Amino acid sequence: MKYAITLQTMTPIAHGDTVTGIDNQTNTRLFMRQAMLVNGIPARVPAISENALRATLFRIPLADHLVDELDLHPGDMPQSVVNLLYSGGQMKAGAKAPTNDIELGHKIRLLYPSLDLLGGAVDGFILPRSRLRLAAWLVAREYADTLALVAPHLEDEARSVSAFDLLEEETRTRGTGTDSDGNQMLYTYETLAAGAKIHIELTFDNLTPESTRGCIGVALENWDRYIGGQARQGRGRVEIVRMDCTIVDLSEAYEDHIDAHYEAMREGLTNGTLGTEKVLCAA
């Protein structure tokens, strides 16, 4: 079961590389790269992080939507519940999972389709594997052979430009005041050019409930159309230029699930039980 989305950048994208960080020979924050073979030669090629896309396109919009639908505010929930919804949560150091953690995990997934979709961790254990598989490719020459298999309609466009030719450097000023009083600092980072395209493939197993798949449509409807960093500088604005129409058609299944389980979902978030008999997110 697969769905496809193609994004086009409306403004340049800032997306810092996690390997080199800011410590590299050029003193410029490099754009995200990934290892791949180009003409049989290993190289680090400009890329978009799938993990970042999961958070930006789906996890954060779904968290905002759920909190709003249940008439909650972050202060109404334990902080570890907020962390679970917005960033996937984190197990506490030294935590010992309950003996029935798999059973509890499945109960949570049944009540909260967004956690079924994306997974996460409560205080004592990691939830069962998330339903969503996400892969993303820049529409560029280095990815053309892959796109020929997963999105043939983009192959010719991909072969027309190199991913490296889509990168440019931008220099900004950090701080206040003037150069003379020492409160300003220049910093430089690479961006992906406006007009570039990103193809995303979403994959589910055939047993994924409609309410879980419906989260995808709800997330995309509530997503603010920004990815990457430097949004305050106008960077990261994108738009969907092609999408399987059935993604949005499934939204109603998730909305109906929330309506049918409103009280249980709300109580589970506020008391940290997540619909089980145990407090799983205490602090």
C-alpha positions in Angstrom: 0.0 0.0 0.0 1.8 3.1 -1.2 1.1 6.8 -1.6 3.2 9.4 -3.4 3.6 13.2 -2.8 5.8 15.6 -4.8 6.8 18.9 -3.3 8.3 21.9 -5.0 10.3 24.5 -3.1 8.8 28.0 -3.3 11.8 29.6 -1.4 15.3 28.1 -0.8 15.5 25.3 1.8 17.9 25.4 4.7 18.6 21.9 6.0 21.9 21.5 7.8 24.0 18.4 7.5 24.1 16.3 10.6 27.5 14.7 10.0 29.7 17.7 9.4 27.5 20.1 11.5 29.2 23.5 11.8 32.6 22.0 12.1 33.9 21.7 8.6 36.8 23.0 6.5 34.7 25.6 4.7 33.3 27.2 7.9 29.9 27.0 6.1 27.0 24.9 7.4 26.6 22.3 4.6 23.3 21.2 3.3 22.2 17.7 4.4 23.9 14.9 2.6 23.7 11.2 2.4 26.0 8.4 1.3 25.3 6.9 -2.1 27.0 5.5 -5.2 27.2 8.0 -8.2 28.5 6.3 -11.3 29.9 3.6 -9.1 31.8 6.0 -6.9 30.9 6.5 -3.2 29.8 10.1 -2.6 27.9 12.3 -0.1 25.1 13.8 -2.1 22.6 16.5 -1.1 19.5 14.9 0.4 16.4 15.6 2.5 16.2 13.7 5.8 13.2 11.3 5.9 13.2 11.6 9.7 12.9 15.4 9.5 10.0 15.0 7.0 8.2 12.6 9.3 8.3 15.1 12.1 7.5 18.2 10.0 4.8 16.9 7.7 3.1 14.5 10.1 4.1 14.3 13.8 3.9 18.0 14.6 0.7 18.8 12.6 -1.0 15.7 14.0 0.0 16.7 17.6 -1.4 20.2 17.1 -4.6 18.9 15.5 -5.2 16.3 18.3 -4.6 18.8 21.1 -7.0 21.2 19.4 -9.7 18.6 18.7 -9.6 17.4 22.4 -9.8 21.0 23.7 -6.4 20.6 25.5 -3.4 22.8 26.0 0.2 21.5 26.6 -0.1 22.5 30.2 -3.0 20.1 30.7 -0.8 17.1 30.1 2.4 15.7 31.7 5.5 16.9 29.9 6.4 13.4 28.8 3.0 13.2 27.0 3.7 16.4 25.3 7.2 15.1 24.3 5.6 11.9 23.0 3.1 13.7 20.8 5.5 16.3 19.4 8.8 14.6 19.2 8.2 10.9 19.8 9.1 10.8 23.5 12.0 9.3 25.3 12.5 6.4 27.7 13.7 7.5 31.2 17.1 6.4 32.2 17.0 3.1 34.1 13.4 2.5 33.2 12.1 -1.1 33.5 9.4 -1.9 31.1 6.3 -3.7 32.5 6.0 -7.4 31.6 2.9 -6.7 29.4 4.5 -3.7 27.5 3.6 -5.2 24.1 -0.1 -5.5 25.1 0.0 -2.0 26.5 1.6 -0.7 23.4 -1.1 -2.2 21.2 -3.8 -0.6 23.4 -2.2 2.8 22.9 -2.0 2.3 19.2 -5.7 1.3 18.9 -6.8 4.4 20.8 -4.3 6.9 19.2 -4.0 6.4 15.5 -1.3 9.1 15.2 0.9 7.0 17.5 0.1 3.9 15.5 1.2 5.8 12.4 4.5 7.3 13.9 5.4 5.3 17.0 7.2 6.7 20.0 8.4 6.0 23.5 6.7 6.3 26.9 8.6 6.5 30.2 9.3 2.7 30.4 9.3 1.2 26.9 9.2 1.9 23.2 5.9 1.5 21.4 5.5 -1.2 18.7 7.0 -0.4 15.3 5.3 2.5 13.5 3.1 1.8 10.5 4.6 4.5 8.3 7.6 3.9 6.1 8.8 7.1 4.4 11.4 7.6 1.7 12.3 10.8 -0.1 14.5 11.7 -3.1 15.5 15.0 -4.7 14.4 15.2 -8.3 18.0 15.5 -9.5 20.5 13.6 -11.7 22.1 11.6 -8.9 18.6 10.1 -8.1 17.4 9.6 -11.7 18.0 5.9 -11.7 16.0 5.4 -8.5 13.2 7.7 -9.7 13.0 5.7 -12.9 11.8 2.8 -10.8 9.6 4.6 -8.2 8.4 7.6 -10.1 9.0 7.2 -13.9 7.2 10.4 -14.7 10.0 12.4 -13.0 13.0 10.6 -14.5 13.6 13.0 -17.5 13.3 16.1 -15.2 15.7 14.5 -12.8 18.3 13.9 -15.4 18.3 17.6 -16.4 20.1 19.0 -13.3 22.6 17.8 -10.7 21.7 18.1 -7.0 25.0 19.9 -6.4 24.0 22.6 -9.0 20.8 23.2 -6.9 22.9 24.4 -3.9 23.9 28.0 -3.1 25.4 29.7 -0.1 23.6 32.4 1.9 25.2 34.7 4.5 23.3 36.2 7.4 24.0 38.4 10.4 23.5 37.0 13.9 23.2 39.4 16.8 22.3 43.0 17.4 24.0 46.3 17.2 26.8 47.1 14.7 30.1 45.6 13.6 32.0 48.3 15.6 30.5 47.3 19.0 31.2 43.6 18.4 27.6 42.3 18.7 27.2 41.0 15.2 28.5 37.8 13.6 28.2 36.6 10.0 27.3 33.0 9.4 26.9 31.1 6.1 24.9 28.1 5.2 24.0 26.2 2.0 20.4 26.2 0.7 18.6 24.1 -1.9 17.3 26.4 -4.7 13.7 27.5 -5.0 12.0 25.4 -7.7 13.7 22.2 -6.7 11.4 19.2 -6.3 11.3 16.4 -3.6 9.5 13.2 -4.3 8.1 11.4 -1.2 6.9 7.8 -1.0 4.7 6.6 1.9 4.3 2.9 2.5 2.0 0.9 4.8 1.3 -2.7 5.4 -2.0 -4.0 4.1 -3.4 -4.4 7.7 -3.1 -0.7 8.5 -6.5 0.6 9.8 -8.2 3.3 7.8 -8.1 5.6 10.9 -4.3 5.3 10.9 -4.0 6.0 7.2 -6.4 8.8 7.6 -3.9 10.6 9.8 -1.9 11.3 6.6 -4.6 13.4 5.1 -5.3 15.3 8.3 -1.6 16.0 8.8 -1.2 17.4 5.3 -4.3 19.6 5.7 -2.9 21.1 8.9 0.8 21.3 7.8 2.1 24.9 7.4 4.0 24.1 4.2 7.4 24.8 5.7 10.3 22.3 6.0 13.9 22.7 7.2 15.3 25.7 9.1 15.5 29.5 8.9 11.8 29.9 8.5 12.1 33.3 10.2 14.2 34.3 7.1 11.5 33.1 4.7 13.3 29.9 4.0 11.7 26.5 3.7 8.3 27.3 2.0 7.2 24.4 -0.2 4.0 23.4 -1.9 2.5 20.1 -2.9 2.4 19.9 -6.7 1.3 16.2 -7.0 -0.4 13.9 -4.5 -2.4 10.7 -4.6 -6.0 12.0 -4.1 -6.9 9.1 -1.9 -4.7 10.5 0.9 -7.1 13.3 1.7 -10.1 11.0 1.1 -9.1 8.9 4.1 -9.1 11.9 6.5 -12.7 11.3 7.6 -11.8 8.0 9.1 -9.4 9.6 11.6 -11.8 12.4 12.4 -14.6 9.9 13.1 -12.2 8.0 15.4 -11.6 11.1 17.5 -15.3 11.9 17.7 -16.1 8.3 18.8 -13.3 8.1 21.4 -13.1 11.8 22.5 -13.4 11.2 26.3 -11.0 8.2 26.5 -8.4 9.9 24.3 -8.6 13.2 26.3 -8.4 11.4 29.7 -5.5 9.2 28.6 -3.5 12.3 27.6 -4.2 14.3 30.8 -3.5 11.5 33.3 -0.6 9.9 31.4 -2.3 6.5 31.1 -2.8 6.8 27.3 -6.0 4.7 27.7 -4.4 1.9 29.6 -4.7 0.9 33.3 -1.2 2.2 34.1 0.4 5.7 34.2 2.9 5.4 31.4 3.9 9.1 31.1 4.2 10.4 34.6 6.4 13.5 34.6 
